[in-house]
Amino acid sequence: TAAGNFPVKAVTVMGKICCEAESYLDYYSLFKDIIKFSPAPMPPLESLASTAVRTAHKVNADMIIVITKEGATARLVAKYRPAIPV
């Protein structure tokens, strides 16, 4: 929690902890596990999202840019846990 006398310092430390913890994740293994439990056949939008993550991994992309009106497509891409920013 960031309550207390030093909320800015607390949030800074929490951010560093999150970054350190995420640096140990194997995002591609996580992606493959999520795919195993996805519906078959996949709805078209979900297929597009998972393919974007798979392709970004294969080409070592720096980020995935999603053009979206309300955010649903970006959330689907994020569901597949890319190792890069969406």
C-alpha positions as CSV (number, residue, x, y, z in Angstrom):
1,T,0.0,0.0,0.0
2,A,1.1,3.6,-0.6
3,A,-0.5,4.9,2.5
4,G,1.7,6.5,5.1
5,N,4.2,9.2,5.4
6,F,6.1,8.4,2.1
7,P,3.5,7.5,-0.6
8,V,5.7,8.6,-3.5
9,K,8.6,6.6,-2.3
10,A,6.3,3.6,-1.6
11,V,5.0,3.7,-5.2
12,T,8.5,4.1,-6.6
13,V,9.7,1.0,-4.7
14,M,6.5,-1.0,-5.7
15,G,7.2,-0.1,-9.4
16,K,10.8,-1.4,-9.1
17,I,9.6,-4.6,-7.5
18,C,7.1,-5.1,-10.3
19,C,9.7,-4.5,-13.0
20,E,12.1,-7.0,-11.4
21,A,9.4,-9.6,-11.0
22,E,8.3,-9.3,-14.6
23,S,11.9,-9.6,-15.9
24,Y,11.8,-13.3,-14.8
25,L,8.7,-14.3,-16.7
26,D,8.9,-16.4,-19.8
27,Y,6.3,-14.6,-21.8
28,Y,6.3,-17.0,-24.8
29,S,5.7,-20.0,-22.5
30,L,2.9,-18.1,-20.9
31,F,1.5,-17.3,-24.3
32,K,1.5,-21.0,-25.3
33,D,-0.3,-21.9,-22.1
34,I,-3.0,-19.3,-22.7
35,I,-3.4,-20.6,-26.3
36,K,-4.0,-24.2,-24.9
37,F,-7.0,-23.0,-23.0
38,S,-8.5,-20.7,-25.6
39,P,-11.7,-21.6,-27.4
40,A,-11.5,-23.6,-30.6
41,P,-12.3,-22.4,-33.1
42,M,-11.3,-18.9,-32.0
43,P,-13.5,-16.0,-32.8
44,P,-12.0,-13.8,-35.5
45,L,-11.0,-11.0,-33.3
46,E,-9.3,-13.3,-30.8
47,S,-7.5,-15.0,-33.6
48,L,-6.2,-11.7,-34.8
49,A,-5.0,-10.7,-31.3
50,S,-3.2,-14.0,-30.6
51,T,-1.6,-13.9,-34.1
52,A,-0.4,-10.3,-33.4
53,V,1.4,-11.5,-30.2
54,R,2.9,-14.6,-31.9
55,T,4.1,-12.5,-34.9
56,A,5.6,-9.8,-32.6
57,H,7.5,-12.5,-30.8
58,K,8.8,-14.1,-33.9
59,V,10.1,-10.8,-35.5
60,N,11.4,-9.4,-32.2
61,A,9.1,-6.4,-32.4
62,D,9.6,-3.5,-30.0
63,M,5.9,-2.9,-29.4
64,I,2.4,-3.8,-30.7
65,I,0.3,-0.9,-31.8
66,V,-3.5,-1.6,-31.8
67,I,-5.9,0.8,-33.4
68,T,-9.1,0.5,-31.4
69,K,-12.3,2.5,-30.7
70,E,-13.2,1.3,-27.3
71,G,-10.2,-0.8,-26.2
72,A,-11.6,-4.3,-26.7
73,T,-9.0,-5.3,-29.3
74,A,-6.1,-4.0,-27.2
75,R,-7.4,-5.9,-24.2
76,L,-7.5,-9.1,-26.2
77,V,-3.9,-8.6,-27.3
78,A,-2.9,-7.9,-23.7
79,K,-4.7,-11.2,-22.7
80,Y,-2.0,-13.1,-24.6
81,R,0.7,-11.5,-22.5
82,P,3.2,-10.1,-25.0
83,A,6.6,-9.4,-23.6
84,I,6.5,-5.9,-25.2
85,P,4.3,-2.9,-24.7
86,V,0.8,-2.9,-26.3
